[in-house]
Amino acid sequence: VVLGSSAIYTLSIRNTGSGEDDFIVTTEYDNNWDISIDLTDFTLDAGESETIKVTVSPQDSVSNGQELSTTVTVTAASDSSIKDSRVLTTTAEEAEPDWDFSIEAVETGNGDFDGDAFVIKDRMQLEMNVLVTNRGNAENNYNIAGFSQDDAFAYSFSPSFISSLGPGQATEVTV
């Protein structure tokens, strides 16, 4: 499971006995993980089945490569010696870095902006603010620079370097 997400296991429980019984689901695991089960107590007639979902989520203290063995046990309420268990092994892994970002104009100071392009009169200075947003899944640094065909325009940026912008965070840059 990728750190920050959950692994979901689906288990099918079947009453192989000759009569109706109540069943109880329990787990044993290391407490550095969060485990939830959607159904922990149910009744089945002879031959009936029930499907349960076990959700395994690593806590923030879990590191890349760490494994968890979760023992899921289903016990008949009528006789605690009637039970079955499965061991689920989950390994935590860091997500592959996603360095996606976006830049959008938020204020232009130019009435000739249509959302995609500017009309700049000869040798007029244009100042605008853009919002740089980290759309990736990891903290990142950004160097801000501009280029134009045939060096027709000169740019300055404030700031020209953005340090440690976290996922989902944004900062404004004046161009």
N, CA, C and O of each residue as an XYZ file, in Angstrom:
700
protein
N       0.848     -1.174      0.000
C       0.000      0.000      0.000
C       0.894      1.237      0.000
O       1.903      1.280      0.704
N       0.524      2.231     -0.783
C       1.263      3.481     -0.829
C       0.984      4.247      0.468
O      -0.164      4.367      0.897
N       2.057      4.762      1.083
C       1.887      5.551      2.313
C       0.870      6.660      2.065
O       0.913      7.333      1.035
N      -0.036      6.844      3.006
C      -1.095      7.836      2.856
C      -2.361      7.269      2.238
O      -3.361      7.981      2.140
N      -2.349      5.997      1.813
C      -3.536      5.348      1.250
C      -3.868      4.104      2.064
O      -3.299      3.865      3.129
N      -4.793      3.326      1.541
C      -5.235      2.110      2.219
C      -5.248      0.937      1.258
O      -5.487      1.096      0.061
N      -4.987     -0.250      1.805
C      -5.179     -1.498      1.069
C      -6.509     -2.075      1.533
O      -6.807     -2.073      2.727
N      -7.303     -2.565      0.598
C      -8.598     -3.150      0.951
C      -8.593     -4.614      0.523
O      -8.388     -4.937     -0.647
N      -8.823     -5.488      1.497
C      -8.906     -6.928      1.252
C     -10.368     -7.342      1.360
O     -11.093     -6.850      2.224
N     -10.801     -8.240      0.490
C     -12.154     -8.773      0.527
C     -12.063    -10.247      0.891
O     -11.386    -11.020      0.212
N     -12.744    -10.636      1.962
C     -12.746    -12.025      2.423
C     -14.168    -12.561      2.388
O     -15.114    -11.858      2.743
N     -14.312    -13.801      1.963
C     -15.618    -14.447      1.931
C     -15.664    -15.477      3.056
O     -14.781    -16.327      3.169
N     -16.704    -15.393      3.887
C     -16.886    -16.308      5.006
C     -18.108    -17.160      4.699
O     -19.166    -16.640      4.345
N     -17.953    -18.486      4.837
C     -19.053    -19.406      4.544
C     -19.306    -20.273      5.771
O     -18.374    -20.799      6.378
N     -20.581    -20.413      6.125
C     -20.974    -21.292      7.223
C     -21.052    -22.712      6.667
O     -21.987    -23.048      5.940
N     -20.071    -23.542      7.011
C     -20.036    -24.927      6.533
C     -20.692    -25.881      7.528
O     -20.684    -27.097      7.338
N     -21.257    -25.311      8.587
C     -21.931    -26.139      9.591
C     -23.323    -26.560      9.144
O     -23.745    -26.291      8.019
N     -24.034    -27.235     10.064
C     -25.359    -27.766      9.735
C     -26.501    -26.875     10.202
O     -27.665    -27.206      9.973
N     -26.200    -25.750     10.854
C     -27.261    -24.865     11.339
C     -26.829    -23.417     11.363
O     -25.674    -23.084     11.100
N     -27.791    -22.562     11.686
C     -27.540    -21.129     11.779
C     -26.589    -20.848     12.938
O     -26.613    -21.534     13.959
N     -25.751    -19.826     12.760
C     -24.855    -19.425     13.847
C     -24.490    -17.952     13.660
O     -24.558    -17.410     12.557
N     -24.103    -17.324     14.764
C     -23.550    -15.966     14.733
C     -22.043    -16.097     14.627
O     -21.450    -17.024     15.179
N     -21.417    -15.148     13.904
C     -19.981    -15.181     13.718
C     -19.391    -13.839     14.120
O     -19.982    -12.784     13.889
N     -18.209    -13.903     14.727
C     -17.519    -12.710     15.223
C     -16.149    -12.637     14.539
O     -15.413    -13.623     14.495
N     -15.822    -11.452     14.004
C     -14.550    -11.239     13.314
C     -13.637    -10.429     14.231
O     -14.029     -9.384     14.750
N     -12.413    -10.925     14.423
C     -11.417    -10.212     15.228
C     -10.116    -10.126     14.440
O      -9.911    -10.854     13.470
N      -9.244     -9.225     14.874
C      -7.941     -9.074     14.219
C      -6.836     -8.992     15.269
O      -7.059     -8.580     16.407
N      -5.638     -9.398     14.849
C      -4.425     -9.209     15.640
C      -3.407     -8.578     14.711
O      -3.180     -9.069     13.605
N      -2.779     -7.465     15.167
C      -1.825     -6.755     14.309
C      -1.026     -5.772     15.142
O      -1.350     -5.500     16.298
N       0.027     -5.243     14.530
C       0.874     -4.212     15.131
C       0.077     -2.906     15.160
O      -0.613     -2.583     14.194
N       0.166     -2.167     16.241
C      -0.661     -0.961     16.379
C      -0.136      0.265     15.633
O      -0.688      1.352     15.802
N       0.931      0.129     14.799
C       1.390      1.261     13.989
C       0.583      1.397     12.706
O       0.889      2.226     11.849
N      -0.440      0.581     12.588
C      -1.299      0.601     11.414
C      -2.739      0.743     11.886
O      -3.062      0.412     13.027
N      -3.593      1.232     11.013
C      -5.024      1.306     11.317
C      -5.734      0.222     10.519
O      -5.545      0.098      9.309
N      -6.553     -0.558     11.215
C      -7.303     -1.639     10.587
C      -8.785     -1.391     10.853
O      -9.186     -1.095     11.978
N      -9.584     -1.515      9.808
C     -11.032     -1.450     10.018
C     -11.688     -2.572      9.224
O     -11.216     -2.961      8.155
N     -12.774     -3.076      9.768
C     -13.536     -4.146      9.132
C     -14.966     -3.654      9.021
O     -15.541     -3.170      9.996
N     -15.539     -3.779      7.831
C     -16.883     -3.239      7.627
C     -17.974     -4.048      8.324
O     -19.060     -3.520      8.565
N     -17.713     -5.322      8.656
C     -18.719     -6.174      9.286
C     -18.004     -7.091     10.273
O     -17.228     -7.955      9.864
N     -18.260     -6.911     11.573
C     -17.535     -7.697     12.577
C     -18.426     -8.694     13.306
O     -17.939     -9.479     14.120
N     -19.711     -8.671     13.026
C     -20.649     -9.533     13.731
C     -21.830     -9.774     12.796
O     -22.479     -8.822     12.364
N     -22.115    -11.036     12.478
C     -23.211    -11.331     11.553
C     -23.709    -12.759     11.777
O     -23.050    -13.563     12.437
N     -24.863    -13.054     11.226
C     -25.492    -14.373     11.340
C     -25.566    -15.007      9.957
O     -25.893    -14.350      8.968
N     -25.250    -16.314      9.913
C     -25.335    -17.057      8.653
C     -26.084    -18.366      8.883
O     -25.847    -19.065      9.868
N     -26.986    -18.684      7.969
C     -27.611    -20.007      7.959
C     -26.605    -21.005      7.401
O     -25.599    -20.611      6.812
N     -26.869    -22.285      7.581
C     -25.997    -23.329      7.040
C     -25.854    -23.127      5.534
O     -26.848    -22.978      4.824
N     -24.610    -23.122      5.051
C     -24.333    -22.973      3.625
C     -24.287    -21.540      3.128
O     -23.856    -21.306      1.999
N     -24.713    -20.580      3.921
C     -24.683    -19.170      3.495
C     -23.275    -18.589      3.605
O     -22.434    -19.069      4.364
N     -23.052    -17.526      2.811
C     -21.765    -16.830      2.825
C     -21.969    -15.336      3.074
O     -23.043    -14.788      2.826
N     -20.930    -14.705      3.562
C     -20.912    -13.253      3.768
C     -19.542    -12.757      3.328
O     -18.530    -13.423      3.547
N     -19.517    -11.594      2.713
C     -18.262    -10.977      2.297
C     -17.970     -9.800      3.207
O     -18.841     -8.970      3.465
N     -16.729     -9.734      3.694
C     -16.314     -8.597      4.522
C     -15.135     -7.909      3.852
O     -14.397     -8.514      3.074
N     -14.978     -6.633      4.172
C     -13.831     -5.866      3.671
C     -12.966     -5.454      4.851
O     -13.447     -4.911      5.845
N     -11.668     -5.730      4.708
C     -10.690     -5.348      5.719
C      -9.834     -4.236      5.102
O      -9.199     -4.432      4.066
N      -9.827     -3.077      5.746
C      -9.062     -1.932      5.258
C      -7.836     -1.750      6.143
O      -7.951     -1.626      7.362
N      -6.658     -1.734      5.517
C      -5.383     -1.614      6.226
C      -4.718     -0.317      5.785
O      -4.484     -0.103      4.596
N      -4.411      0.563      6.768
C      -3.809      1.866      6.472
C      -2.609      2.092      7.380
O      -2.736      1.988      8.600
N      -1.440      2.400      6.807
C      -0.287      2.707      7.652
C      -0.431      4.087      8.285
O      -0.896      5.029      7.642
N      -0.031      4.199      9.546
C      -0.014      5.498     10.211
C       1.211      6.275      9.738
O       2.071      5.726      9.049
N       1.290      7.553     10.109
C       2.401      8.409      9.687
C       3.758      7.899     10.161
O       4.774      8.208      9.538
N       3.802      7.128     11.243
C       5.071      6.637     11.785
C       5.630      5.447     11.007
O       6.769      5.043     11.243
N       4.854      4.880     10.088
C       5.294      3.728      9.296
C       6.212      4.210      8.181
O       5.953      5.242      7.561
N       7.284      3.464      7.925
C       8.243      3.878      6.900
C       8.192      2.956      5.685
O       7.597      1.878      5.719
N       8.825      3.407      4.626
C       8.874      2.674      3.368
C       9.445      1.268      3.579
O      10.482      1.107      4.221
N       8.770      0.261      3.042
C       9.229     -1.118      3.136
C       8.774     -1.867      4.373
O       8.968     -3.079      4.464
N       8.179     -1.178      5.317
C       7.724     -1.833      6.546
C       6.517     -2.718      6.232
O       5.624     -2.321      5.484
N       6.500     -3.920      6.811
C       5.405     -4.866      6.574
C       4.527     -4.996      7.795
O       4.959     -4.767      8.925
N       3.287     -5.369      7.545
C       2.337     -5.658      8.612
C       1.679     -6.986      8.291
O       1.189     -7.193      7.181
N       1.669     -7.885      9.269
C       0.895     -9.119      9.155
C      -0.331     -8.960     10.033
O      -0.225     -8.741     11.239
N      -1.480     -9.073      9.421
C      -2.751     -8.942     10.130
C      -3.428    -10.304     10.121
O      -3.679    -10.870      9.056
N      -3.719    -10.824     11.286
C      -4.443    -12.088     11.375
C      -5.917    -11.763     11.567
O      -6.304    -11.130     12.550
N      -6.730    -12.204     10.619
C      -8.183    -12.018     10.694
C      -8.770    -13.371     11.070
O      -8.564    -14.366     10.376
N      -9.507    -13.395     12.181
C     -10.101    -14.648     12.675
C     -11.610    -14.497     12.733
O     -12.132    -13.498     13.228
N     -12.305    -15.511     12.217
C     -13.762    -15.562     12.297
C     -14.101    -16.734     13.207
O     -13.672    -17.864     12.971
N     -14.884    -16.449     14.261
C     -15.209    -17.451     15.274
C     -16.720    -17.610     15.374
O     -17.462    -16.628     15.351
N     -17.170    -18.867     15.487
C     -18.599    -19.141     15.697
C     -18.950    -18.779     17.130
O     -18.240    -19.161     18.061
N     -20.045    -18.040     17.313
C     -20.453    -17.616     18.650
C     -20.897    -18.806     19.506
O     -20.773    -18.766     20.730
N     -21.401    -19.841     18.885
C     -21.916    -20.996     19.638
C     -20.810    -21.887     20.201
O     -21.026    -22.600     21.180
N     -19.622    -21.848     19.583
C     -18.522    -22.719     20.010
C     -17.215    -22.052     19.592
O     -16.881    -22.032     18.408
N     -16.473    -21.505     20.557
C     -15.257    -20.738     20.242
C     -14.148    -21.582     19.629
O     -13.161    -21.034     19.139
N     -14.290    -22.910     19.646
C     -13.282    -23.753     18.998
C     -13.528    -23.857     17.485
O     -12.680    -24.354     16.744
N     -14.695    -23.381     17.040
C     -14.995    -23.377     15.607
C     -14.588    -22.008     15.069
O     -15.267    -21.002     15.274
N     -13.449    -22.013     14.372
C     -12.935    -20.748     13.848
C     -11.999    -21.012     12.688
O     -11.539    -22.134     12.478
N     -11.726    -19.953     11.939
C     -10.766    -20.018     10.838
C     -10.066    -18.665     10.774
O     -10.652    -17.635     11.108
N      -8.813    -18.676     10.343
C      -8.017    -17.441     10.290
C      -7.314    -17.331      8.950
O      -7.043    -18.326      8.277
N      -7.030    -16.105      8.588
C      -6.205    -15.800      7.419
C      -5.232    -14.716      7.839
O      -5.570    -13.819      8.612
N      -4.000    -14.814      7.308
C      -2.992    -13.787      7.563
C      -2.884    -12.931      6.305
O      -2.653    -13.443      5.210
N      -3.052    -11.642      6.476
C      -2.917    -10.675      5.382
C      -1.607     -9.930      5.596
O      -1.382     -9.362      6.664
N      -0.744     -9.928      4.590
C       0.533     -9.225      4.703
C       0.494     -8.002      3.798
O       0.235     -8.105      2.599
N       0.755     -6.848      4.389
C       0.722     -5.583      3.670
C       2.075     -4.904      3.823
O       2.619     -4.833      4.925
N       2.618     -4.406      2.717
C       3.908     -3.706      2.736
C       3.680     -2.243      2.369
O       3.022     -1.941      1.373
N       4.225     -1.342      3.176
C       4.110      0.094      2.911
C       5.172      0.513      1.903
O       6.313      0.055      1.964
N       4.794      1.374      0.988
C       5.776      1.900      0.042
C       5.486      3.370     -0.227
O       4.338      3.816     -0.210
N       6.554      4.100     -0.472
C       6.401      5.507     -0.806
C       5.864      5.629     -2.227
O       6.210      4.839     -3.106
N       5.035      6.605     -2.431
C       4.499      6.852     -3.767
C       5.615      7.353     -4.670
O       6.532      8.043     -4.223
N       5.526      7.002     -5.933
C       6.451      7.566     -6.911
C       6.226      9.072     -6.927
O       5.079      9.519     -6.919
N       7.287      9.860     -6.950
C       7.094     11.313     -6.935
C       6.318     11.789     -8.167
O       6.554     11.342     -9.290
N       5.411     12.687     -7.922
C       4.643     13.333     -8.985
C       4.958     14.822     -8.856
O       4.567     15.453     -7.874
N       5.652     15.379     -9.825
C       6.136     16.755     -9.745
C       5.215     17.723    -10.475
O       5.667     18.788    -10.894
N       3.967     17.396    -10.638
C       3.023     18.217    -11.387
C       2.805     19.573    -10.690
O       2.815     19.662     -9.462
N       2.611     20.606    -11.490
C       2.315     21.931    -10.944
C       1.472     22.680    -11.967
O       1.337     22.252    -13.113
N       0.909     23.804    -11.534
C       0.161     24.652    -12.463
C       0.532     26.107    -12.212
O       0.927     26.491    -11.111
N       0.393     26.903    -13.265
C       0.600     28.348    -13.172
C      -0.615     28.998    -13.816
O      -0.976     28.676    -14.948
N      -1.244     29.914    -13.088
C      -2.391     30.608    -13.660
C      -2.341     32.080    -13.293
O      -1.945     32.447    -12.186
N      -2.750     32.919    -14.238
C      -2.782     34.364    -13.993
C      -3.935     34.666    -13.045
O      -5.059     34.213    -13.259
N      -3.649     35.434    -11.994
C      -4.699     35.793    -11.044
C      -5.016     37.283    -11.082
O      -6.115     37.699    -10.713
N      -4.052     38.085    -11.529
C      -4.272     39.526    -11.648
C      -3.314     40.030    -12.718
O      -2.127     39.706    -12.697
N      -3.827     40.821    -13.650
C      -2.971     41.172    -14.772
C      -2.624     42.644    -14.875
O      -1.554     42.971    -15.387
N      -3.463     43.533    -14.420
C      -3.184     44.954    -14.608
C      -3.295     45.361    -16.069
O      -2.865     46.455    -16.437
N      -3.864     44.503    -16.908
C      -4.005     44.776    -18.335
C      -5.411     44.356    -18.740
O      -5.781     43.190    -18.606
N      -6.187     45.305    -19.232
C      -7.556     45.022    -19.650
C      -7.631     44.176    -20.898
O      -8.707     43.689    -21.247
N      -6.507     43.989    -21.585
C      -6.490     43.210    -22.822
C      -6.024     41.778    -22.573
O      -5.224     41.241    -23.340
N      -6.517     41.168    -21.518
C      -6.186     39.786    -21.194
C      -7.455     38.964    -21.306
O      -8.451     39.267    -20.649
N      -7.431     37.930    -22.128
C      -8.638     37.119    -22.326
C      -8.590     35.786    -21.580
O      -9.398     34.901    -21.862
N      -7.672     35.627    -20.647
C      -7.539     34.386    -19.903
C      -6.441     33.496    -20.440
O      -5.935     32.630    -19.725
N      -6.061     33.701    -21.706
C      -5.009     32.893    -22.317
C      -3.894     33.738    -22.926
O      -2.751     33.288    -23.009
N      -4.215     34.950    -23.351
C      -3.230     35.758    -24.071
C      -3.376     37.225    -23.692
O      -4.429     37.666    -23.232
N      -2.280     37.979    -23.897
C      -2.239     39.408    -23.613
C      -2.061     40.179    -24.912
O      -1.460     39.694    -25.870
N      -2.598     41.389    -24.916
C      -2.270     42.340    -25.964
C      -1.395     43.386    -25.285
O      -1.835     44.086    -24.373
N      -0.143     43.480    -25.746
C       0.796     44.428    -25.155
C       1.147     45.458    -26.222
O       1.618     45.117    -27.307
N       0.906     46.726    -25.889
C       1.240     47.790    -26.822
C       2.751     47.963    -26.850
O       3.429     47.669    -25.865
N       3.283     48.436    -27.972
C       4.717     48.547    -28.195
C       5.430     49.183    -27.009
O       5.127     50.309    -26.613
N       6.379     48.446    -26.453
C       7.272     48.865    -25.382
C       6.566     49.200    -24.067
O       7.163     49.824    -23.190
N       5.320     48.800    -23.924
C       4.606     49.020    -22.658
C       4.976     47.903    -21.685
O       5.107     46.740    -22.066
N       5.139     48.280    -20.439
C       5.437     47.286    -19.416
C       4.132     46.653    -18.948
O       3.118     47.336    -18.811
N       4.163     45.366    -18.709
C       3.015     44.644    -18.181
C       3.435     43.997    -16.875
O       4.466     43.328    -16.807
N       2.636     44.196    -15.842
C       2.882     43.511    -14.575
C       1.667     42.654    -14.285
O       0.525     43.090    -14.428
N       1.937     41.424    -13.875
C       0.833     40.528    -13.540
C       1.238     39.621    -12.393
O       2.424     39.427    -12.127
N       0.262     39.079    -11.732
C       0.496     38.114    -10.669
C       0.019     36.749    -11.148
O      -1.070     36.613    -11.707
N       0.848     35.752    -10.921
C       0.475     34.386    -11.254
C       0.526     33.549     -9.990
O       1.287     33.833     -9.066
N      -0.293     32.519     -9.968
C      -0.353     31.612     -8.841
C       0.320     30.312     -9.258
O      -0.108     29.667    -10.215
N       1.377     29.926     -8.538
C       2.072     28.663     -8.775
C       1.554     27.683     -7.726
O       1.674     27.926     -6.525
N       0.974     26.565     -8.194
C       0.376     25.573     -7.294
C       1.073     24.236     -7.476
O       1.233     23.754     -8.598
N       1.485     23.640     -6.363
C       2.080     22.303     -6.391
C       0.940     21.295     -6.498
O       0.206     21.084     -5.532
N       0.788     20.676     -7.660
C      -0.265     19.682     -7.906
C       0.263     18.254     -7.719
O      -0.463     17.284     -7.933
N       1.530     18.138     -7.318
C       2.142     16.831     -7.143
C       1.864     16.255     -5.766
O       1.013     16.756     -5.031
N       2.591     15.197     -5.425
C       2.381     14.519     -4.149
C       3.573     14.659     -3.205
O       3.637     13.979     -2.181
N       4.524     15.546     -3.549
C       5.702     15.738     -2.708
C       6.071     17.216     -2.673
O       5.783     17.963     -3.608
N       6.711     17.627     -1.583
C       7.198     19.002     -1.466
C       8.215     19.245     -2.575
O       8.983     18.350     -2.929
N       8.217     20.467     -3.126
C       9.125     20.735     -4.228
C       9.574     22.192     -4.202
O       8.927     23.044     -3.593
N      10.694     22.464     -4.875
C      11.211     23.812     -5.078
C      10.966     24.183     -6.535
O      10.953     23.312     -7.404
N      10.770     25.479     -6.807
C      10.506     25.930     -8.170
C      11.375     27.132     -8.502
O      11.415     28.108     -7.754
N      12.073     27.053     -9.634
C      12.789     28.192    -10.209
C      11.859     28.798    -11.250
O      11.346     28.086    -12.113
N      11.642     30.088    -11.176
C      10.728     30.759    -12.097
C      11.562     31.512    -13.132
O      12.434     32.305    -12.778
N      11.290     31.260    -14.408
C      12.002     31.922    -15.501
C      11.043     32.064    -16.675
O      10.046     31.348    -16.767
N      11.356     32.998    -17.575
C      10.532     33.194    -18.762
C      11.389     33.255    -20.005
O      12.540     33.691    -19.969
N      10.820     32.817    -21.089
C      11.520     32.815    -22.364
C      10.557     33.273    -23.449
O       9.371     32.944    -23.419
N      11.072     34.030    -24.400
C      10.233     34.430    -25.538
C      11.011     34.207    -26.828
O      12.242     34.198    -26.851
N      10.256     34.031    -27.880
C      10.871     33.808    -29.178
C      11.705     35.029    -29.552
O      11.236     36.159    -29.414
N      12.909     34.824    -30.014
C      13.824     35.885    -30.444
C      14.124     36.895    -29.340
O      14.496     38.031    -29.630
N      13.969     36.499    -28.085
C      14.223     37.384    -26.941
C      13.499     38.721    -27.072
O      14.057     39.769    -26.746
N      12.267     38.680    -27.546
C      11.485     39.891    -27.760
C      11.031     40.536    -26.450
O      10.716     41.726    -26.428
N      10.994     39.770    -25.363
C      10.530     40.302    -24.091
C      11.570     40.053    -23.017
O      12.311     39.072    -23.069
N      11.620     40.944    -22.050
C      12.475     40.767    -20.874
C      11.546     40.529    -19.683
O      10.501     41.167    -19.558
N      11.944     39.605    -18.815
C      11.119     39.227    -17.681
C      11.857     39.459    -16.387
O      13.083     39.374    -16.326
N      11.092     39.755    -15.351
C      11.618     39.699    -13.987
C      10.524     39.077    -13.123
O       9.332     39.265    -13.369
N      10.954     38.335    -12.110
C      10.020     37.598    -11.257
C      10.325     37.879     -9.804
O      11.486     37.962     -9.402
N       9.274     38.024     -9.024
C       9.447     38.218     -7.587
C       8.413     37.372     -6.848
O       7.224     37.691     -6.871
N       8.849     36.305     -6.200
C      10.205     35.782     -6.131
C      10.528     34.978     -7.393
O       9.631     34.570     -8.132
N      11.817     34.760     -7.622
C      12.223     33.948     -8.766
C      12.538     32.508     -8.332
O      12.809     31.648     -9.169
N      12.498     32.258     -7.017
C      12.708     30.917     -6.488
C      11.688     30.667     -5.392
O      11.542     31.481     -4.480
N      10.982     29.548     -5.472
C      10.007     29.156     -4.450
C      10.559     27.909     -3.771
O      10.842     26.907     -4.428
N      10.708     27.979     -2.470
C      11.311     26.881     -1.718
C      10.261     26.113     -0.925
O       9.391     26.704     -0.284
N      10.354     24.802     -0.977
C       9.581     23.891     -0.117
C       8.073     24.099     -0.199
O       7.404     24.219      0.828
N       7.541     24.140     -1.405
C       6.094     24.271     -1.584
C       5.473     22.880     -1.474
O       5.770     21.993     -2.273
N       4.613     22.703     -0.481
C       4.014     21.401     -0.207
C       2.896     21.044     -1.166
O       2.370     21.923     -1.848
N       2.517     19.771     -1.235
C       1.424     19.340     -2.097
C       0.143     20.128     -1.800
O      -0.266     20.261     -0.647
N      -0.474     20.642     -2.853
C      -1.714     21.412     -2.693
C      -1.494     22.861     -2.302
O      -2.446     23.643     -2.314
N      -0.280     23.246     -1.957
C      -0.002     24.619     -1.571
C       0.258     25.471     -2.810
O       0.661     24.966     -3.858
N       0.018     26.778     -2.666
C       0.221     27.716     -3.773
C       0.898     28.957     -3.233
O       0.809     29.274     -2.046
N       1.589     29.664     -4.145
C       2.174     30.944     -3.802
C       2.068     31.854     -4.997
O       2.065     31.402     -6.142
N       1.979     33.152     -4.723
C       1.815     34.137     -5.787
C       3.174     34.700     -6.203
O       4.030     34.965     -5.360
N       3.360     34.880     -7.515
C       4.592     35.428     -8.067
C       4.217     36.630     -8.914
O       3.268     36.577     -9.697
N       4.966     37.717     -8.756
C       4.752     38.908     -9.588
C       5.688     38.826    -10.772
O       6.894     38.631    -10.617
N       5.111     38.980    -11.979
C       5.868     38.938    -13.226
C       5.838     40.321    -13.826
O       6.412     40.544    -14.892
